[in-house]
Amino acid sequence: FQANDLADIFRESPSVSVGGSVGVAQKIYVRGLEDAYLNVTVDGAQQTSTLFHHIGRVTLDPDLLKQIDVQAGAGEATNGPGAIGGAIRFKTKDAQDLLNEGEQFGGRVKANYFSNDGTRYSGTLYGKLNPSFGLLGYYSAVDRNTMEDGDGDKIYGTAAEQELAFIKASGDITDKHYLSVSLEQRDEEGQFSARPNWFVEEGAPLYPSAAKRDTYVANYRFDQSESIYLEATAYHTQSSFRGG
């Protein structure tokens, strides 16, 4: 199925649930523990710290995802620090994942309409810079109006505008060396309540708010043999949230 957000991604995973109908308030729960107690990484970049305890730490576009590994419950030492409730590892696509054999360049344009209630437009360009190295660029814009529940009553504080830009260069430098460098920038603005993940009653005050995240990631992999395998990640993530 076509996933629209984090909730759709984990809809078939009984140990994982996602709460919140607002993008900035979506939180991942593994066996009841929220993402503050999980080690969450995107291409190896840890999504750490908490801006505000009513704000989610993980905001991703499903169109970018290639693979998700979930470790439910405390487990391996390789999960890293902070993995009290487990670990979730997101991996994004490479340009090579979207190209068929023999293709050098491609693109995709999508338009979505949500009956409850909004629109989404996105575009992707991808191509090979040489036989083993590729470049991928992605942009999406989402405009959501105030949603309604099953009885037709408005769910206040759910209207928002979201923008996402993503660029990734990746591929094999040699037959044993892999390198990827990516940049992701995400912005979301809307009229939210002081606690965006709580129910908002009619007439309750809403405040102009904005969330932003910039993430830079570099991954290197050396695969010499079954006994020599090395992965290294360098990253910088800067997140902010401003509320009225």
C-alpha positions as CSV (number, residue, x, y, z in Angstrom):
1,F,0.0,0.0,0.0
2,Q,1.0,3.6,-0.4
3,A,2.1,5.0,3.0
4,N,1.2,8.6,3.7
5,D,2.9,9.1,7.0
6,L,4.6,7.3,9.9
7,A,1.4,5.8,11.0
8,D,0.9,4.0,7.7
9,I,4.5,2.8,7.6
10,F,4.0,0.8,10.9
11,R,0.4,-0.1,10.4
12,E,1.3,-3.8,9.9
13,S,3.8,-3.9,12.9
14,P,2.0,-5.1,16.1
15,S,4.9,-4.0,18.4
16,V,5.0,-0.4,16.9
17,S,2.3,2.3,17.0
18,V,2.3,5.9,16.0
19,G,0.2,8.6,17.7
20,G,-0.8,12.1,16.7
21,S,-2.6,13.4,13.6
22,V,-0.3,16.5,13.4
23,G,3.1,16.0,11.7
24,V,5.1,17.7,14.4
25,A,3.3,15.7,17.1
26,Q,3.6,12.3,15.6
27,K,5.4,10.0,18.1
28,I,6.6,6.4,17.6
29,Y,5.9,3.9,20.4
30,V,7.5,0.5,20.6
31,R,5.6,-1.7,23.1
32,G,4.3,1.4,24.8
33,L,7.6,3.3,25.1
34,E,7.8,6.5,23.2
35,D,10.7,7.5,20.8
36,A,12.5,9.3,23.6
37,Y,13.4,5.9,25.0
38,L,14.4,4.5,21.6
39,N,17.6,4.8,19.5
40,V,16.2,6.1,16.2
41,T,18.6,6.6,13.3
42,V,18.2,7.8,9.7
43,D,21.0,6.5,7.5
44,G,23.0,6.1,10.7
45,A,22.3,9.7,12.0
46,Q,20.8,9.6,15.5
47,Q,17.6,11.5,16.1
48,T,18.5,12.5,19.6
49,S,17.3,15.0,22.3
50,T,13.8,16.4,22.8
51,L,12.7,19.9,21.8
52,F,9.5,19.8,23.8
53,H,7.8,16.8,25.3
54,H,4.7,17.2,23.3
55,I,6.6,17.2,20.0
56,G,7.8,14.1,18.1
57,R,11.4,13.7,17.2
58,V,11.0,11.7,14.0
59,T,9.5,13.2,10.9
60,L,10.1,11.4,7.6
61,D,8.6,11.2,4.1
62,P,7.7,7.5,3.3
63,D,8.6,8.1,-0.4
64,L,12.3,8.4,0.6
65,L,12.5,5.1,2.6
66,K,14.1,2.0,1.3
67,Q,14.2,-0.2,4.5
68,I,13.2,0.0,8.2
69,D,14.8,-2.3,10.8
70,V,13.0,-2.5,14.1
71,Q,14.5,-4.0,17.3
72,A,11.6,-4.1,19.8
73,G,12.8,-4.2,23.4
74,A,16.2,-3.8,24.9
75,G,18.6,-5.9,22.8
76,E,22.0,-5.8,21.2
77,A,24.8,-3.5,22.3
78,T,25.0,-2.4,18.7
79,N,21.7,-0.6,19.2
80,G,23.7,2.2,20.8
81,P,23.0,4.4,23.8
82,G,19.4,5.3,24.8
83,A,17.9,2.1,23.4
84,I,15.9,1.3,26.5
85,G,12.8,0.3,24.5
86,G,14.7,-0.8,21.4
87,A,15.9,0.7,18.1
88,I,14.6,1.8,14.8
89,R,16.9,2.2,11.8
90,F,15.6,4.0,8.7
91,K,17.5,3.7,5.4
92,T,16.8,6.0,2.5
93,K,16.8,5.2,-1.2
94,D,19.7,5.6,-3.6
95,A,19.3,6.7,-7.2
96,Q,20.3,3.2,-8.2
97,D,17.3,1.8,-6.3
98,L,15.0,3.7,-8.7
99,L,16.8,2.9,-12.0
100,N,16.3,-0.3,-14.0
101,E,19.3,-2.0,-15.5
102,G,20.6,0.0,-18.4
103,E,18.8,3.2,-17.4
104,Q,20.8,6.4,-16.8
105,F,18.2,9.0,-15.8
106,G,14.7,9.1,-14.5
107,G,12.0,11.2,-12.8
108,R,8.7,11.0,-11.1
109,V,6.0,13.5,-10.4
110,K,3.1,12.8,-8.0
111,A,-0.1,14.6,-7.0
112,N,-2.2,13.5,-4.1
113,Y,-5.6,14.6,-2.8
114,F,-6.8,13.7,0.7
115,S,-10.5,13.7,1.2
116,N,-9.8,14.6,4.9
117,D,-8.5,17.2,3.8
118,G,-5.6,18.4,1.8
119,T,-3.2,18.1,-1.1
120,R,0.4,16.9,-1.6
121,Y,2.7,17.4,-4.6
122,S,6.1,15.9,-5.0
123,G,8.8,15.4,-7.6
124,T,11.9,13.2,-7.8
125,L,14.8,13.3,-10.2
126,Y,17.6,10.7,-10.2
127,G,20.4,9.6,-12.4
128,K,23.9,8.1,-12.7
129,L,26.9,10.3,-12.6
130,N,29.0,7.3,-13.7
131,P,28.3,3.5,-13.9
132,S,28.4,3.0,-10.1
133,F,27.6,6.5,-8.6
134,G,24.3,8.2,-8.6
135,L,22.5,11.4,-7.6
136,L,18.9,11.7,-6.2
137,G,16.9,14.9,-5.6
138,Y,13.4,15.0,-4.0
139,Y,11.0,17.8,-3.1
140,S,7.5,17.6,-1.6
141,A,4.9,20.1,-0.4
142,V,1.8,19.2,1.7
143,D,-1.1,21.5,2.5
144,R,-3.5,20.1,5.1
145,N,-6.7,21.8,6.1
146,T,-8.5,21.1,9.4
147,M,-9.4,17.5,9.6
148,E,-12.8,16.0,10.6
149,D,-13.5,12.9,12.7
150,G,-16.0,10.1,11.8
151,D,-18.9,12.2,13.0
152,G,-18.0,15.2,10.8
153,D,-16.7,17.3,13.7
154,K,-13.6,19.4,13.1
155,I,-10.3,18.3,14.8
156,Y,-8.9,21.7,15.6
157,G,-5.1,22.3,15.4
158,T,-4.5,19.8,12.5
159,A,-4.1,22.3,9.6
160,A,-0.5,22.6,8.5
161,E,1.9,23.2,5.7
162,Q,4.9,20.9,5.2
163,E,7.9,21.2,2.9
164,L,10.7,18.7,2.4
165,A,13.9,18.8,0.3
166,F,16.3,15.9,0.0
167,I,19.5,15.4,-2.0
168,K,21.7,12.3,-1.9
169,A,24.8,11.3,-3.8
170,S,25.8,7.7,-3.4
171,G,27.5,4.7,-4.9
172,D,30.5,2.4,-5.0
173,I,33.8,4.2,-5.2
174,T,35.5,0.8,-6.0
175,D,34.2,-2.7,-5.7
176,K,35.0,-2.7,-1.9
177,H,34.3,1.0,-1.0
178,Y,30.8,2.6,-0.8
179,L,30.1,6.3,0.0
180,S,27.0,8.4,0.4
181,V,26.4,12.0,1.3
182,S,22.9,13.4,1.9
183,L,21.2,16.6,2.9
184,E,17.6,16.7,4.2
185,Q,15.6,19.9,5.1
186,R,12.1,19.7,6.5
187,D,9.8,22.6,7.5
188,E,6.3,22.6,9.0
189,E,4.1,25.5,9.9
190,G,0.6,25.7,11.3
191,Q,-1.7,26.9,14.0
192,F,-1.2,24.4,16.8
193,S,-2.2,24.2,20.4
194,A,0.3,24.5,23.3
195,R,0.2,20.7,23.4
196,P,-0.1,19.6,19.8
197,N,-0.5,15.9,20.6
198,W,-3.5,16.6,22.8
199,F,-7.2,16.9,21.8
200,V,-8.1,20.5,21.1
201,E,-11.6,21.7,22.2
202,E,-13.5,24.2,20.1
203,G,-12.6,27.7,21.0
204,A,-9.3,26.7,22.6
205,P,-6.4,29.1,21.7
206,L,-4.2,28.1,18.8
207,Y,-0.7,29.5,18.3
208,P,1.3,30.1,15.1
209,S,4.1,27.5,15.3
210,A,7.0,26.4,13.1
211,A,9.2,23.3,13.2
212,K,12.4,22.8,11.2
213,R,15.1,20.1,10.9
214,D,18.3,20.1,8.9
215,T,20.3,16.9,8.7
216,Y,23.6,16.2,6.9
217,V,24.9,12.6,6.7
218,A,28.0,11.0,5.3
219,N,28.2,7.2,5.2
220,Y,31.2,5.1,4.3
221,R,31.4,1.3,4.0
222,F,34.4,-1.0,3.5
223,D,33.7,-4.6,2.6
224,Q,36.9,-6.5,2.3
225,S,35.7,-10.0,3.1
226,E,33.5,-11.9,5.5
227,S,35.9,-11.2,8.3
228,I,36.6,-7.5,7.5
229,Y,33.6,-5.3,7.2
230,L,33.6,-1.6,8.4
231,E,30.9,1.0,8.5
232,A,31.4,4.7,9.5
233,T,28.9,7.5,9.8
234,A,29.4,11.3,10.3
235,Y,26.3,13.5,10.7
236,H,25.0,16.8,11.9
237,T,21.4,17.4,12.8
238,Q,19.9,20.7,13.9
239,S,16.2,20.9,14.9
240,S,14.1,23.7,16.2
241,F,10.5,24.4,17.2
242,R,8.9,27.8,17.8
243,G,5.5,28.2,19.3
244,G,3.4,31.3,20.0
